[in-house]
Amino acid sequence: MIAPNGRRHKKNVSDEHDALPSVANMSKISDNMDLLKWIKSLDDLLFELMSWLVFWPVTLARTAVRPITMMRYADAQLSRPDDEQYDEALSPPVFLVLTLVVAHLSAMALGQPDEILTSQRGVASLIDDDTSAVAVRIVLFAAFPLIFSVILLTARRRKLNRRSLQLPFYAQCYPAAVYAAVLGAAAEIASLNMGPPGTFGLVVLAASVWLIAVETIWLHQVHHFGWLAAFGLALAGMILGTVIVVAAALLLVTPST
């Protein structure tokens, strides 16, 4: 570069260097962006968790009163964009999981020992914490939606894949969660010796009849099976699911002496 006096002078390299963002500054900017993302994620997580306090009882009440409407709702939501799904209720799998967690926490609050944790028989000897015990119950009660879904696809001669299984499975999680909630409440009542003898059995029977009725109506109204065929499929699913749960209970829990 030529100065006004005709002399050349070198460009200041240090000025050029200062004009460029340093590696340290870039690192600070990146750290700040990561912090903002973390705060945003924490904000979303907190809202999601707190919203469960509202939408869990709302979803429970709606499913108990209008199970077919909620099952249709589950079907419709899967066709919407991911960020627009289940804005008026909990998603079915989350609802089922939360229901079993609430049932477990209620039992703990009442001072009831968890029979899976206290048992040392078979597979139960490997389960030594509450999280594992809840996970076992989730798998057991999720067997009902899975069985009903597979029976439906088989009866309709539909190809079995992840997509075809997801739609009925999600719908089935709603009534299965109510069924699990009623059974959990009945078990707590029985452990506290409340009510006349046989109350637990009557409640379980009533809940089972309710679930079979819901499945029958759902198969008839939504999937257009005849009443007799719908009832037969619902009864078959109920029996198979009950056999699996009872068999697992025999493996996990030592009978009281």
N, C-alpha and C positions, 0 to 999 in steps of 0.2 A: 504494500500500500504506500502511495506517495503523499507525503505531508505537503501543506501549502508552501513550505520553504524548499520543496523539491527533494527532501531527504526521505529515504524509505525508513519505515520502522516496523518491527515485528508485531504481529497481532498478539495481544496478551492471552496466552494459553490458559492462565488461571481464571480469567474472566469467562472464557468459553466453558471451562470446567464447572464453574459456579452456576452457569446458566442451565446446566443439565441437572435433572433430579438425581440425587445421590442414591446409592443402593440402600443406605440406612433409611432415607426418607421413604423410598418405595416400600421397604419392609414395614415401616410404621403405618403407612397407608393401608397395606394389606392386612396388618394386625387389626387396625380399626374397623376395616370392612368385615373381617371375621367376627369381631366382637359384636358389630351391629347385627350380623346374621344370627349369631347365637342368641342375642337379646330378642330378636324377632321370633326365633324358634321357641324360646322360653315363653314368650307372650302367647303364641298359638297353642302351646302345650297347656299352659295354665287355663286359658279359656276353654279348651277342649275338656279338660278334667272337671272344671267347675260346671260346665254345661251338662255333664253327666248327672249331676245332682238334681237337675231339673228334668231332663229328658228320660232318665231311667224310670221314675215313677209314672211319668206321662205315657211312656211306651208300654209299661206293664199294665196300666189301667186300660189303655186302648186295646191292647191285645186280648186281655181277659174278657172285655165286653164285645169287641168286634174283631175277632181273630181273622175272619175271611177278608175283611177290608184291609187289615194290616198285611196279610199275605199277598193280596193284590198290589198293595203299595210297594212291597219288596220287589215284586216282579217289575213294576213300572220304573223303579229307581235305577235298575241296572242298565236301562236303555238311555239314561241321561249322562252328561259329562261327569267325570269324577268329582269335580269341585262343586257340583250342584246336587249331589245325591244325599238323601236322608237329611234334609234340612228341617224336617218337622218331627223326627224321631231318631232313635239310635239305630245304627245299622244292625241287622239281625245277629251276626256273629258276636259283635261287641255287646249287644243286649244279653245274649246267652251267657257270655263270660262274666259280665258284671253281676248278673243274677246269681250265679254260683258263688262269686266272691262275696256278695252281700249275705247270702245264706251262711257261708262259712264264718264271716265276721259276726253275724248274729249269734251263732252257736257259741263262738268264743266269748262273746259278751255275757252270755247266760251261764258261762262256766262249764259248758259241756265239753268233755274230752272228745277229740276226734278219733273215731274208732279205727280209721286207717293208720293213724300215727301210733296209737296204743297197741295195735296188733303186731305181732312178730311172726305171723304165719305167711309163708310163701313170699310173694312179691312185696307184701306190705313191710317186710323186714328191711327192704331197700329204701323205703320212704320215711324220711326222718325230719321233714320240715313242712310247714303249712303251705308253702308255695307248691311243692310237689303233690301234696294231698289235693289241693284245688285243681291242679293240672290233671290229675287222674279223674276227678269228677267231670271236668270239662270234656275230656275224651269220651267218658261213658255216656253223658247226656247228649253229646254231639252225635252219638251213634244213631239216635232216633231220627234226626233230620237226614242223615246219610242213608239210612235204611229206607225211609219213605221215598227219598229221591230216586234211589236205585230201582225200587219197586215200580215207581211211576214210569221211569224211562224204559224199563223192561216191558211193562204192560203196553206202552205205546209203541214199542219196537223202534225206539230212537237209538241212534248211535251213542254210545257212552264215551264221553270225553270231558275235559275240564269245563268247557263252556256250557255244554248241555247239562252237566251236573250242578253247576253253580246256581243257575236260576231257581230250580226247585229247592236246593239246599238252603239258600238264603231265606226263602219263604218259610221253610219248615222250622227255622231257628226261632221264629217268633212264638208259635205255640209250644215248642219244646222248652223254651225258657219259662213260660208260665207254669208248665207241668213241673219243671224242676223246682220252681219257687214254692208251689203247693206242697210237694213232697218234702222239701226242706222244712217248711212250717209245721207239717204234720209230725216230722221226726222230733222237732223241738218240743212240741206239745206232749208227745209221748214220753220224752226224756224227763219232762217236768211233772209227769203224772197228773196232767190236767185233763179234765173231761172224763166221761165214763169209759169203762173198758171197751176196747174195740174201736176207739175213735180213730186211731192211726189207720187201721184197715179200711174203715169206711171212707176216710178222706182219700186214701190212695185209690180206692175203687171209684169214687166220684171223679177224681182227676183223670183216671184212665178212661172212663166213659166219656168225659168231656173231650179228651184228645181224640178218641176214636170218632166221635160225632163231628168234630172240626175237620178231621181228615176226610171223612165221608162226604161232607158238604163241599169241601174244597175240590175233591176229585169229581164230584158230580157237576158243580156249577162252573168251575174254571176249566176242567179238562174233559168234561162232557161224557163221563162214564155213566152207565145206568146206576140206579141206586143200589141194586144188589151187588154189582161188580165193585162199585166204590166202597161199599161196606166191607166186602171180602178183602179188598186190597188194604184198607185201613186196619182191619183186624189182624191181617197177616203181618203188617209192619209193626203193630203194637206188640204182638206175641213175640216176634223175633227180637225186637228191641228189649223187651222185658227179660227174655232168656239171656241175652248178652249181659245186661246189667246185673241180674241175679247171679249168673255164673262168675262174673268178675267180683261181686261182693263175697261170694263163697271163697274165692281165692285170696281176697285181700283182708277180710275181717274174721277174726276168731270169734265164734259164737260165745256169748256170755254164759258163764256157768252159775 
